[in-house]
Amino acid sequence: MPAYWVARSRIIDPIEYKKYTDRIPAIFAKYGGRVLARGGRFQIMEGPEKFHRFVVVEFDTLERGVACFQSSEYEEAAAFRRNGAGEVETIVVEGGDATAPSLPSPASGRG
């Protein structure tokens, strides 16, 4: 099942932050990540207006997204922003509606 890396960021030092963002496309690609949105136009609908950059990346599985985040390559890149260049909140969430009720299988013999 696909999973989505969702990040929201506040850039504090654009020059140092760019050292992070320049490395990210190759890292995502190595782990099979497909960028769905990165730094485009947005509209905050509700909540604090603290973050002003948003990223959504699709991975084949939750495990691939987590492996990407925990990789040495990502850790090395993230060090640039973690040294004060930016503030980021990142989650990886599995796709689908986990709260939806299960439907009976068509093979259940009913009908």
C-alpha positions, 0 to 999 in steps of 0.5 A, spaced: 500 500 500 502 506 498 505 511 503 506 519 503 511 523 506 508 529 508 512 535 511 511 542 512 517 547 513 519 554 516 525 556 512 530 560 517 536 561 513 535 560 505 542 559 504 543 553 508 536 550 507 538 550 500 544 545 501 539 541 504 533 541 499 539 540 493 540 533 496 533 531 497 531 529 490 536 524 489 535 521 496 527 520 494 529 517 487 533 512 491 528 510 495 523 510 490 519 516 492 515 520 487 514 527 489 507 529 488 508 536 491 514 540 493 514 548 494 508 550 490 502 554 491 498 553 497 492 555 502 492 554 509 485 552 511 486 552 518 491 552 523 497 556 525 501 560 519 507 558 522 509 553 516 510 556 509 513 550 505 510 543 504 512 537 501 508 530 499 512 524 496 509 518 495 513 511 496 511 504 495 510 502 502 510 505 509 517 502 510 520 505 504 518 512 506 521 510 513 527 507 510 528 514 506 527 518 512 532 514 517 537 513 511 544 516 512 544 520 506 537 523 508 541 524 515 547 528 512 542 532 508 538 534 514 544 536 518 544 542 514 537 544 516 537 541 523 543 546 525 538 552 525 536 553 517 529 551 518 524 547 522 520 541 519 515 537 521 515 530 517 510 524 518 509 518 513 502 515 513 500 509 509 494 511 504 487 509 504 482 510 509 483 505 516 477 508 519 472 505 513 468 499 515 470 493 511 466 490 505 464 483 504 468 480 499 464 478 493 467 471 493 463 470 500 457 466 496 452 471 497 447 473 491 
